[in-house]
Amino acid sequence: AWPPPVEKGPNAALEMLDDAGFVALAVIAFADSAISLVDCMNRRLGWPTNDPSTSALRRDKFEQQEALRRAGLPYAKQIATSSVDRAVNFAAEHGQVVVKPRDSSGGDGVWLCRTAEEVRTAFERELGKSNHEMGINQSLIVTEALIG
């Protein structure tokens, strides 16, 4: 059936397992895109798990840095934008920058940029692209490069 039960949410996924005669003892995310679903499924199974309300902190690279900032910890200055001009302006203020998708993985779409032209190329190649986690890069993160 389409959509697959996992796309219908944690209850549908657990019901699918029950209907097939399986007893889920725990669920493990083998892909970053499954983190939120797995957090919810393990919570509903009553197993120790991460708080589902914090799933984005393990998936969204922008939110990860924002959580550090809110906690008063060192963080990388950053913007999330779909505007190449805004990205170029940020890069001009910070020197070397990293351009990357918010929610991909495995180094997919990550660019170390030293010039405005490199930032423009990164945006041309990555914005609107389907990423490794089956999402579309609707915006990109531009962050100061932390070298060391």
DSSP file (Angstrom, degrees, kcal/mol; ACC not computed):
  #  RESIDUE AA STRUCTURE BP1 BP2  ACC     N-H-->O    O-->H-N    N-H-->O    O-->H-N    TCO  KAPPA ALPHA  PHI   PSI    X-CA   Y-CA   Z-CA
    1    1 A A              0   0    0      0, 0.0     0, 0.0     0, 0.0     0, 0.0   0.000 360.0 360.0 360.0 148.4    0.0    0.0    0.0
    2    2 A W        +     0   0    0      2,-0.1     0, 0.0     3,-0.0     0, 0.0  -0.960 360.0  36.8-117.5 137.3    1.1    3.5   -0.7
    3    3 A P  S    S-     0   0    0      0, 0.0     5,-0.1     0, 0.0    -1,-0.0   0.614 100.8-117.1 -72.5 159.9    2.3    5.5    1.2
    4    4 A P    >>  -     0   0    0      0, 0.0     3,-1.6     0, 0.0     4,-0.6  -0.253  26.8-108.5 -58.6 151.8    4.2    2.9    3.2
    5    5 A P  G >4 S+     0   0    0      0, 0.0     3,-1.3     0, 0.0     4,-0.4   0.829 117.2  62.2 -53.7 -35.2    3.1    2.5    6.8
    6    6 A V  G >4 S+     0   0    0      1,-0.3     3,-0.7     2,-0.2     7,-0.1   0.818 100.8  53.2 -64.2 -27.1    6.3    4.2    8.1
    7    7 A E  G <4 S+     0   0    0     -3,-1.6    -1,-0.3     1,-0.2    -5,-0.0   0.627 101.1  61.7 -79.7 -12.3    5.3    7.4    6.2
    8    8 A K  G << S-     0   0    0     -3,-1.3    -1,-0.2    -4,-0.6    -2,-0.2   0.513 117.9-100.5 -88.6  -6.6    2.0    7.3    8.0
    9    9 A G    <>  -     0   0    0     -3,-0.7     4,-2.0    -4,-0.4    -1,-0.3  -0.457  44.4 -54.4 114.6 174.8    3.7    7.6   11.4
   10   10 A P  H  > S+     0   0    0      0, 0.0     4,-2.5     0, 0.0     5,-0.2   0.859 126.6  53.2 -61.2 -40.7    4.7    5.6   14.4
   11   11 A N  H  > S+     0   0    0      1,-0.2     4,-2.6     2,-0.2     5,-0.2   0.934 110.4  47.1 -62.9 -45.2    1.3    4.0   15.1
   12   12 A A  H  > S+     0   0    0      1,-0.2     4,-2.1     2,-0.2    -1,-0.2   0.889 112.6  50.2 -64.0 -38.9    0.9    2.7   11.5
   13   13 A A  H  X S+     0   0    0     -4,-2.0     4,-1.8    -8,-0.4    -1,-0.2   0.919 112.8  45.5 -66.0 -43.1    4.4    1.3   11.5
   14   14 A L  H  X S+     0   0    0     -4,-2.5     4,-2.5     1,-0.2    -2,-0.2   0.889 111.7  52.5 -67.5 -38.2    3.9   -0.5   14.8
   15   15 A E  H  X S+     0   0    0     -4,-2.6     4,-3.0    -5,-0.2    -1,-0.2   0.889 106.2  54.4 -62.6 -39.2    0.5   -1.8   13.7
   16   16 A M  H  X S+     0   0    0     -4,-2.1     4,-1.4     2,-0.2    -1,-0.2   0.919 110.0  46.6 -60.1 -44.0    2.2   -3.2   10.5
   17   17 A L  H  <>S+     0   0    0     -4,-1.8     5,-2.7     2,-0.2     4,-0.3   0.925 113.3  48.8 -64.4 -44.6    4.7   -5.1   12.7
   18   18 A D  H ><5S+     0   0    0     -4,-2.5     3,-1.7     1,-0.2    -2,-0.2   0.930 109.4  52.4 -59.4 -46.7    1.9   -6.4   14.9
   19   19 A D  H 3<5S+     0   0    0     -4,-3.0    -1,-0.2     1,-0.3    -2,-0.2   0.808 108.0  51.9 -61.2 -30.2   -0.2   -7.5   11.9
   20   20 A A  T 3<5S-     0   0    0     -4,-1.4    -1,-0.3    -5,-0.2    -2,-0.2   0.469 121.8-107.7 -85.7  -1.7    2.8   -9.4   10.6
   21   21 A G  T < 5S+     0   0    0     -3,-1.7     2,-0.3    -4,-0.3    -3,-0.2   0.621  74.3 135.7  87.5  13.3    3.3  -11.2   13.9
   22   22 A F      < -     0   0    0     -5,-2.7     2,-0.6    -6,-0.2    -1,-0.3  -0.696  45.4-148.6 -94.3 148.0    6.4   -9.4   15.0
   23   23 A V        -     0   0    0     -2,-0.3     2,-0.6    -5,-0.0    -5,-0.0  -0.961  16.3-143.0-114.0 112.9    7.0   -8.0   18.4
   24   24 A A        +     0   0    0     -2,-0.6     3,-0.1     1,-0.2    -6,-0.0  -0.643  23.0 175.8 -79.0 120.6    9.1   -4.9   18.3
   25   25 A L  S    S-     0   0    0     -2,-0.6     2,-0.3     1,-0.5    -1,-0.2   0.763  72.1 -19.1 -91.9 -31.3   11.5   -4.8   21.3
   26   26 A A        -     0   0    0     21,-0.0    -1,-0.5     2,-0.0     2,-0.4  -0.947  61.2-133.8-167.1 159.0   13.3   -1.7   20.1
   27   27 A V        -     0   0    0     -2,-0.3     2,-0.4    11,-0.2    15,-0.1  -0.985  16.0-159.5-126.4 134.0   13.7    0.2   16.9
   28   28 A I        -     0   0    0     -2,-0.4     2,-0.7    14,-0.0    -2,-0.0  -0.934  16.5-131.2-116.9 134.1   17.0    1.5   15.6
   29   29 A A        +     0   0    0     -2,-0.4     3,-0.1     1,-0.1     6,-0.1  -0.745  24.1 175.9 -83.6 116.3   17.4    4.3   13.0
   30   30 A F  S    S+     0   0    0     -2,-0.7     2,-0.3     1,-0.1    -1,-0.1   0.427  71.9  45.5 -97.5  -1.1   19.8    3.2   10.3
   31   31 A A  S >  S-     0   0    0      1,-0.1     3,-2.0   102,-0.0     4,-0.3  -0.996  82.8-126.2-138.9 142.9   19.3    6.4    8.4
   32   32 A D  G >  S+     0   0    0     -2,-0.3     3,-1.8     1,-0.3     4,-0.3   0.852 108.5  64.3 -55.7 -36.0   19.2   10.0    9.7
   33   33 A S  G 3  S+     0   0    0      1,-0.3     4,-0.3     2,-0.1    -1,-0.3   0.671  98.9  55.5 -65.2 -14.7   15.8   10.5    8.0
   34   34 A A  G <> S+     0   0    0     -3,-2.0     4,-2.8     1,-0.1    -1,-0.3   0.463  78.2  97.1 -94.5  -2.1   14.3    7.9   10.4
   35   35 A I  H <> S+     0   0    0     -3,-1.8     4,-2.6    -4,-0.3     5,-0.2   0.912  84.2  45.5 -57.5 -49.1   15.4    9.5   13.6
   36   36 A S  H  > S+     0   0    0     -4,-0.3     4,-2.0     1,-0.2    -1,-0.2   0.929 115.6  46.6 -62.4 -46.2   12.1   11.3   14.4
   37   37 A L  H  > S+     0   0    0     -4,-0.3     4,-2.6     1,-0.2    -1,-0.2   0.919 113.7  48.6 -61.3 -44.8   10.0    8.2   13.6
   38   38 A V  H  X S+     0   0    0     -4,-2.8     4,-2.8     2,-0.2     5,-0.3   0.896 107.9  54.1 -66.1 -41.0   12.2    5.9   15.6
   39   39 A D  H  X S+     0   0    0     -4,-2.6     4,-1.8    -5,-0.3    -1,-0.2   0.932 112.9  44.2 -57.0 -45.0   12.2    8.2   18.6
   40   40 A C  H  X S+     0   0    0     -4,-2.0     4,-2.3     2,-0.2    -2,-0.2   0.903 113.0  50.8 -67.0 -41.9    8.4    8.2   18.6
   41   41 A M  H  X S+     0   0    0     -4,-2.6     4,-1.7     1,-0.2    -2,-0.2   0.934 111.5  46.7 -63.8 -46.0    8.2    4.5   18.1
   42   42 A N  H  X>S+     0   0    0     -4,-2.8     5,-2.4     1,-0.2     4,-0.7   0.876 111.0  53.4 -64.8 -36.2   10.5    3.6   20.9
   43   43 A R  H ><5S+     0   0    0     -4,-1.8     3,-0.9    -5,-0.3    -1,-0.2   0.929 110.2  47.1 -60.7 -45.5    8.7    6.1   23.2
   44   44 A R  H 3<5S+     0   0    0     -4,-2.3    -1,-0.2     1,-0.3    -2,-0.2   0.782 109.1  54.3 -69.9 -26.1    5.4    4.3   22.4
   45   45 A L  H 3<5S-     0   0    0     -4,-1.7    -1,-0.3    -5,-0.2    -2,-0.2   0.602 115.5-118.6 -79.4 -11.5    7.0    0.9   23.0
   46   46 A G  T <<5 +     0   0    0     -3,-0.9    -3,-0.2    -4,-0.7    -2,-0.1   0.668  66.7 138.3  84.2  17.3    8.0    2.2   26.4
   47   47 A W      < -     0   0    0     -5,-2.4    -1,-0.3    -6,-0.2    -2,-0.1  -0.646  65.8 -90.7 -94.4 152.4   11.8    1.8   25.8
   48   48 A P        +     0   0    0      0, 0.0     2,-0.3     0, 0.0    -1,-0.1  -0.392  67.2 146.8 -57.5 133.3   14.4    4.3   26.9
   49   49 A T        -     0   0    0     -2,-0.1     2,-0.1    -6,-0.0   -10,-0.1  -0.954  51.7 -75.2-157.8 171.3   14.8    6.7   24.0
   50   50 A N        -     0   0    0     -2,-0.3    -7,-0.1     1,-0.1     5,-0.1  -0.460  61.2 -92.6 -70.8 151.5   15.6   10.3   23.1
   51   51 A D    >   -     0   0    0      1,-0.2     3,-2.5    -2,-0.1     4,-0.2  -0.543  30.9-140.7 -66.2 119.4   12.8   12.8   23.6
   52   52 A P  G >  S+     0   0    0      0, 0.0     3,-1.5     0, 0.0     4,-0.3   0.781  99.3  66.2 -55.8 -26.9   10.9   13.0   20.3
   53   53 A S  G 3  S+     0   0    0      1,-0.3     3,-0.2     2,-0.1    -2,-0.1   0.663 102.6  48.4 -70.1 -12.3   10.6   16.8   20.8
   54   54 A T  G X> S+     0   0    0     -3,-2.5     3,-1.3     1,-0.1     4,-0.5   0.255  76.1 108.1-107.7  11.7   14.4   17.0   20.4
   55   55 A S  H X> S+     0   0    0     -3,-1.5     3,-1.8     1,-0.3     4,-0.6   0.869  72.2  62.0 -56.5 -38.0   14.7   14.9   17.3
   56   56 A A  H >> S+     0   0    0     -4,-0.3     4,-3.0     1,-0.3     3,-0.8   0.801  93.1  64.6 -60.7 -27.7   15.4   17.9   15.1
   57   57 A L  H <4 S+     0   0    0     -3,-1.3    -1,-0.3     1,-0.3    -2,-0.2   0.723 105.5  44.4 -69.4 -18.6   18.6   18.6   17.2
   58   58 A R  H << S+     0   0    0     -3,-1.8    -1,-0.3    -4,-0.5    -2,-0.2   0.492 125.6  31.3 -98.8  -5.4   19.9   15.3   15.9
   59   59 A R  H << S+     0   0    0     -3,-0.8     2,-0.7    -4,-0.6    -2,-0.2   0.744 102.7  69.2-116.5 -43.6   18.9   15.9   12.3
   60   60 A D     X  -     0   0    0     -4,-3.0     4,-1.9     1,-0.2    43,-0.2  -0.737  58.4-161.1 -94.2 110.7   18.9   19.6   11.5
   61   61 A K  H  > S+     0   0    0     41,-2.8     4,-1.5    -2,-0.7    -1,-0.2   0.824  92.2  53.5 -61.7 -32.6   22.5   21.0   11.4
   62   62 A F  H  > S+     0   0    0      1,-0.2     4,-2.0     2,-0.2    -1,-0.2   0.943 108.9  48.2 -65.9 -47.3   21.2   24.6   11.8
   63   63 A E  H  > S+     0   0    0      1,-0.2     4,-2.3     2,-0.2    -2,-0.2   0.816 104.8  61.0 -64.5 -30.9   19.2   23.7   14.9
   64   64 A Q  H  X S+     0   0    0     -4,-1.9     4,-1.6    -8,-0.2    -1,-0.2   0.945 108.9  41.5 -60.5 -48.1   22.2   21.9   16.4
   65   65 A Q  H  X S+     0   0    0     -4,-1.5     4,-2.3     1,-0.2    -2,-0.2   0.867 112.4  55.1 -68.3 -35.9   24.3   25.1   16.3
   66   66 A E  H  X S+     0   0    0     -4,-2.0     4,-2.8     1,-0.2    -1,-0.2   0.880 104.7  53.9 -64.9 -37.0   21.3   27.1   17.6
   67   67 A A  H  X S+     0   0    0     -4,-2.3     4,-1.5     2,-0.2    -1,-0.2   0.903 108.9  48.9 -63.6 -40.3   21.0   24.8   20.6
   68   68 A L  H  <>S+     0   0    0     -4,-1.6     5,-2.5     2,-0.2     4,-0.3   0.932 111.8  49.3 -61.7 -45.4   24.6   25.4   21.4
   69   69 A R  H ><5S+     0   0    0     -4,-2.3     3,-1.6     1,-0.2    -2,-0.2   0.930 110.1  49.9 -60.3 -47.1   24.1   29.2   21.1
   70   70 A R  H 3<5S+     0   0    0     -4,-2.8    -1,-0.2     1,-0.3    -2,-0.2   0.810 108.6  53.9 -62.9 -29.4   21.0   29.1   23.3
   71   71 A A  T 3<5S-     0   0    0     -4,-1.5    -1,-0.3    -5,-0.2    -2,-0.2   0.454 117.1-113.6 -84.3  -0.4   22.9   27.1   26.0
   72   72 A G  T < 5S+     0   0    0     -3,-1.6    -3,-0.2    -4,-0.3    -2,-0.1   0.696  73.2 133.7  77.0  18.7   25.7   29.7   26.1
   73   73 A L      < -     0   0    0     -5,-2.5    -1,-0.3    -6,-0.2    -2,-0.1  -0.597  68.3 -81.7 -96.8 160.7   28.2   27.3   24.6
   74   74 A P        +     0   0    0      0, 0.0     2,-0.3     0, 0.0    -1,-0.1  -0.350  59.8 169.1 -59.8 141.0   30.7   28.0   21.7
   75   75 A Y        -     0   0    0     -7,-0.1     2,-0.5    -6,-0.1   -10,-0.1  -0.957  38.4 -97.7-149.3 163.3   29.0   27.7   18.3
   76   76 A A        -     0   0    0     -2,-0.3     2,-0.1    70,-0.0    -7,-0.1  -0.742  39.7-119.3 -86.4 129.7   29.6   28.4   14.7
   77   77 A K        +     0   0    0     -2,-0.5    67,-2.6    66,-0.0     2,-0.3  -0.465  51.5 159.7 -65.5 140.9   28.1   31.6   13.4
   78   78 A Q  E     -A  143   0A   0     65,-0.2     2,-0.3    -2,-0.1    65,-0.2  -0.971  34.9-153.0-157.7 164.0   25.7   30.7   10.7
   79   79 A I  E     -A  142   0A   0     63,-2.0    63,-2.7    -2,-0.3     2,-0.5  -0.972  13.9-144.2-138.0 154.5   22.7   31.6    8.5
   80   80 A A  E     +A  141   0A   0     -2,-0.3     2,-0.3    61,-0.2    61,-0.2  -0.992  41.1 147.7-115.4 125.6   20.1   29.4    6.7
   81   81 A T  E     -A  140   0A   0     59,-2.7    59,-2.9    -2,-0.5    -2,-0.1  -0.992  52.7-153.4-155.7 156.4   19.1   30.8    3.4
   82   82 A S  S    S+     0   0    0     -2,-0.3     2,-0.7    57,-0.3     3,-0.1   0.282  76.8  98.9-108.6   4.0   18.0   30.2   -0.1
   83   83 A S     >  -     0   0    0      1,-0.2     4,-2.0    57,-0.1     5,-0.1  -0.830  56.3-164.1 -97.1 114.8   19.5   33.5   -1.3
   84   84 A V  H  > S+     0   0    0     -2,-0.7     4,-2.6     1,-0.2     5,-0.2   0.863  92.3  56.0 -64.3 -34.6   22.9   33.2   -2.9
   85   85 A D  H  > S+     0   0    0      2,-0.2     4,-2.3     1,-0.2    -1,-0.2   0.913 107.3  48.0 -64.3 -42.0   23.4   37.0   -2.4
   86   86 A R  H  > S+     0   0    0      2,-0.2     4,-2.2     1,-0.2    -1,-0.2   0.898 112.3  50.5 -63.3 -39.7   22.8   36.7    1.3
   87   87 A A  H  X S+     0   0    0     -4,-2.0     4,-2.5     2,-0.2    -2,-0.2   0.912 109.7  49.6 -64.3 -43.6   25.2   33.7    1.5
   88   88 A V  H  X S+     0   0    0     -4,-2.6     4,-2.1     2,-0.2    -2,-0.2   0.902 110.7  50.4 -63.4 -41.3   27.9   35.7   -0.4
   89   89 A N  H  X S+     0   0    0     -4,-2.3     4,-1.3     2,-0.2    -1,-0.2   0.909 110.6  49.2 -63.3 -42.2   27.5   38.7    2.0
   90   90 A F  H  X S+     0   0    0     -4,-2.2     4,-1.3     1,-0.2     3,-0.4   0.923 110.8  50.8 -61.5 -44.6   27.8   36.3    5.0
   91   91 A A  H  X S+     0   0    0     -4,-2.5     4,-1.8     1,-0.2     3,-0.2   0.871 104.9  56.7 -62.0 -37.6   31.0   34.8    3.5
   92   92 A A  H  < S+     0   0    0     -4,-2.1    -1,-0.2     1,-0.2    -2,-0.2   0.837 109.8  46.2 -64.0 -31.3   32.5   38.2    3.0
   93   93 A E  H  < S+     0   0    0     -4,-1.3    -1,-0.2    -3,-0.4    -2,-0.2   0.741 123.0  33.1 -79.3 -24.4   32.1   39.0    6.7
   94   94 A H  H  < S-     0   0    0     -4,-1.3     2,-0.4     1,-0.3    51,-0.3   0.416  89.7-142.9-118.6   0.0   33.5   35.6    7.8
   95   95 A G  S  < S+     0   0    0     -4,-1.8    -1,-0.3    -5,-0.1     2,-0.1  -0.588  76.7  31.6  75.2-127.6   36.2   34.6    5.3
   96   96 A Q  S    S-     0   0    0     -2,-0.4    49,-2.3    49,-0.1     2,-0.3  -0.424  77.4-180.0 -65.6 137.0   36.1   30.9    4.8
   97   97 A V  E     -CB 113 144A   0     16,-2.4    16,-3.3    47,-0.3     2,-0.5  -0.920  26.6-130.5-134.2 161.8   32.7   29.3    5.1
   98   98 A V  E     -CB 112 143A   0     45,-2.8    45,-2.6    -2,-0.3     2,-0.5  -0.960  18.0-161.8-110.7 131.2   31.1   25.9    4.9
   99   99 A V  E     +CB 111 142A   0     12,-2.6    12,-2.8    -2,-0.5    43,-0.2  -0.956  27.1 147.1-111.6 129.8   27.9   25.6    2.7
  100  100 A K  E     - B   0 141A   0     41,-2.1    41,-3.5    -2,-0.5    10,-0.2  -0.991  48.6 -91.9-157.9 158.4   25.8   22.5    3.4
  101  101 A P  E     - B   0 140A   0      0, 0.0     3,-0.3     0, 0.0    39,-0.2  -0.359  33.2-127.2 -68.1 155.4   22.3   21.2    3.4
  102  102 A R  S    S+     0   0    0     37,-0.6   -41,-2.8     1,-0.2   -40,-0.2   0.843 100.1  21.8 -70.1 -33.3   20.4   21.4    6.7
  103  103 A D  S    S+     0   0    0    -43,-0.2    -1,-0.2   -42,-0.1     2,-0.1   0.038  92.1 105.3-134.6  28.9   19.4   17.7    6.8
  104  104 A S        -     0   0    0     -3,-0.3     2,-0.3     4,-0.1   -43,-0.1  -0.305  48.5-150.1 -95.9-170.4   21.6   15.5    4.6
  105  105 A S    >   +     0   0    0     -2,-0.1     3,-1.6     1,-0.1    27,-0.2  -0.946  59.6  44.1-152.6 169.4   24.3   13.2    5.8
  106  106 A G  T 3  S-     0   0    0     -2,-0.3     3,-0.1     1,-0.3    -1,-0.1   0.758 123.3 -60.9  64.8  27.3   27.7   11.5    5.0
  107  107 A G  T >  S+     0   0    0      1,-0.3     3,-1.6    -3,-0.1    -1,-0.3   0.536  87.4 162.0  78.5   4.6   29.3   14.7    3.7
  108  108 A D  T <   -     0   0    0     -3,-1.6    -1,-0.3     1,-0.3    -4,-0.1  -0.415  69.7  -2.4 -61.7 122.5   26.6   15.0    1.0
  109  109 A G  T 3  S+     0   0    0      1,-0.2     2,-0.5    -2,-0.2    -1,-0.3   0.662  90.9 146.5  74.8  17.5   26.6   18.6   -0.4
  110  110 A V    <   -     0   0    0     -3,-1.6     2,-0.4   -10,-0.2    -1,-0.2  -0.778  22.7-177.5 -93.6 127.7   29.2   20.0    1.9
  111  111 A W  E     -C   99   0A   0    -12,-2.8   -12,-2.6    -2,-0.5     2,-0.7  -0.984  22.9-150.1-126.6 131.7   31.4   22.7    0.4
  112  112 A L  E     -C   98   0A   0     -2,-0.4     2,-0.5   -14,-0.2   -14,-0.2  -0.915  28.6-166.2 -95.2 117.6   34.4   24.6    1.9
  113  113 A C  E     +C   97   0A   0    -16,-3.3   -16,-2.4    -2,-0.7    32,-0.1  -0.911  28.9 169.8-117.2 131.2   34.3   28.0    0.2
  114  114 A R        +     0   0    0     -2,-0.5     2,-0.3   -18,-0.2    -1,-0.1   0.560  69.9  41.3-108.1 -15.8   37.1   30.6    0.2
  115  115 A T  S  > S-     0   0    0      1,-0.1     4,-1.8   -18,-0.1     5,-0.1  -0.869  81.5-113.4-132.1 162.6   35.6   32.9   -2.4
  116  116 A A  H  > S+     0   0    0     -2,-0.3     4,-2.6     1,-0.2     5,-0.2   0.879 118.1  56.6 -60.7 -38.1   32.3   34.4   -3.5
  117  117 A E  H  > S+     0   0    0      1,-0.2     4,-2.4     2,-0.2    -1,-0.2   0.891 105.1  50.6 -62.9 -39.2   32.5   32.4   -6.7
  118  118 A E  H  > S+     0   0    0      2,-0.2     4,-2.4     1,-0.2    -1,-0.2   0.889 109.9  50.6 -65.5 -38.1   32.8   29.1   -4.7
  119  119 A V  H  X S+     0   0    0     -4,-1.8     4,-2.3     2,-0.2    -2,-0.2   0.932 110.8  49.2 -62.9 -45.0   29.8   30.1   -2.6
  120  120 A R  H  X S+     0   0    0     -4,-2.6     4,-2.5     1,-0.2    -2,-0.2   0.904 111.2  49.5 -61.0 -41.7   27.8   30.8   -5.8
  121  121 A T  H  X S+     0   0    0     -4,-2.4     4,-2.4     2,-0.2     5,-0.2   0.916 109.1  52.1 -63.8 -43.5   28.9   27.4   -7.3
  122  122 A A  H  X S+     0   0    0     -4,-2.4     4,-2.3     1,-0.2     5,-0.3   0.927 112.2  45.6 -58.9 -45.2   27.9   25.6   -4.1
  123  123 A F  H  X S+     0   0    0     -4,-2.3     4,-1.9     1,-0.2    -1,-0.2   0.904 111.3  52.7 -65.4 -41.3   24.4   27.2   -4.3
  124  124 A E  H  < S+     0   0    0     -4,-2.5    -1,-0.2     1,-0.2    -2,-0.2   0.895 117.5  37.8 -60.6 -40.1   24.1   26.4   -8.0
  125  125 A R  H  < S+     0   0    0     -4,-2.4    -2,-0.2    -5,-0.2    -1,-0.2   0.796 126.9  31.3 -83.6 -29.4   24.9   22.8   -7.4
  126  126 A E  H >< S+     0   0    0     -4,-2.3     3,-2.0    -5,-0.2    11,-0.3   0.804  87.7  95.7-105.2 -33.8   23.1   22.1   -4.1
  127  127 A L  T 3< S+     0   0    0     -4,-1.9    11,-0.2    -5,-0.3     3,-0.1  -0.427 102.5   8.4 -66.3 127.7   20.0   24.3   -3.8
  128  128 A G  T 3  S+     0   0    0      9,-3.4    -1,-0.3     1,-0.3     2,-0.2   0.383 100.0 132.8  85.0  -3.5   16.9   22.4   -5.0
  129  129 A K    <   -     0   0    0     -3,-2.0     8,-2.7     8,-0.3     2,-0.4  -0.491  63.4-114.7 -81.0 148.4   18.9   19.1   -5.2
  130  130 A S  B     -D  136   0B   0      6,-0.2     6,-0.2    -2,-0.2     2,-0.1  -0.700  40.1-150.6 -77.0 131.3   17.6   15.9   -3.8
  131  131 A N    >   -     0   0    0      4,-3.0     3,-2.1    -2,-0.4     4,-0.0  -0.425  29.4 -90.2-103.4 178.5   20.0   14.9   -0.9
  132  132 A H  T 3  S+     0   0    0      1,-0.3   -28,-0.1   -27,-0.2    -1,-0.0   0.721 124.4  56.2 -60.0 -23.7   21.1   11.6    0.6
  133  133 A E  T 3  S-     0   0    0      2,-0.1    -1,-0.3   -30,-0.1     3,-0.1   0.202 119.9-107.7 -95.2  16.0   18.2   11.6    3.1
  134  134 A M  S <  S+     0   0    0     -3,-2.1     2,-0.2     1,-0.3    -2,-0.1   0.699  81.0 124.7  66.2  23.2   15.7   11.9    0.3
  135  135 A G        -     0   0    0    -32,-0.1    -4,-3.0    -4,-0.0     2,-0.5  -0.638  62.9-117.8-102.2 167.9   14.9   15.5    1.1
  136  136 A I  B     -D  130   0B   0     -6,-0.2     2,-1.8    -2,-0.2    -6,-0.2  -0.920  24.3-123.1-105.9 130.6   15.1   18.5   -1.2
  137  137 A N        +     0   0    0     -8,-2.7    -9,-3.4    -2,-0.5    -8,-0.3  -0.540  41.8 164.4 -74.1  86.9   17.6   21.2   -0.3
  138  138 A Q  S    S+     0   0    0     -2,-1.8     2,-0.3   -11,-0.2    -1,-0.2   0.733  71.4   6.8 -79.3 -22.9   15.1   24.2   -0.1
  139  139 A S  S    S-     0   0    0     -3,-0.2   -37,-0.6   -13,-0.1     2,-0.3  -0.947  73.7-139.1-146.7 166.3   17.7   26.2    1.8
  140  140 A L  E     -AB  81 101A   0    -59,-2.9   -59,-2.7    -2,-0.3     2,-0.4  -0.904  15.5-122.1-126.5 156.0   21.4   25.8    2.7
  141  141 A I  E     -AB  80 100A   0    -41,-3.5   -41,-2.1    -2,-0.3     2,-0.5  -0.826  18.4-165.3 -96.4 136.5   23.4   26.6    5.8
  142  142 A V  E     +AB  79  99A   0    -63,-2.7   -63,-2.0    -2,-0.4     2,-0.3  -0.987  18.8 173.6-119.9 119.4   26.3   28.9    5.5
  143  143 A T  E     -AB  78  98A   0    -45,-2.6   -45,-2.8    -2,-0.5   -65,-0.2  -0.931  39.4 -97.6-128.9 148.2   28.5   28.7    8.5
  144  144 A E  E     - B   0  97A   0    -67,-2.6     2,-0.5    -2,-0.3   -47,-0.3  -0.385  48.4-111.5 -59.1 140.4   31.9   30.2    9.5
  145  145 A A        -     0   0    0    -49,-2.3     2,-0.8   -51,-0.3   -49,-0.1  -0.643  24.4-152.9 -78.6 126.2   34.6   27.6    8.8
  146  146 A L        -     0   0    0     -2,-0.5     2,-0.5    -3,-0.0    -1,-0.0  -0.870  17.3-169.3-101.0 103.7   36.1   26.3   12.1
  147  147 A I              0   0    0     -2,-0.8    -2,-0.0     1,-0.2     0, 0.0  -0.787 360.0 360.0 -99.1 131.2   39.6   25.2   11.1
  148  148 A G              0   0    0     -2,-0.5    -1,-0.2     0, 0.0    -2,-0.0   0.406 360.0 360.0 149.5 360.0   41.7   23.3   13.5
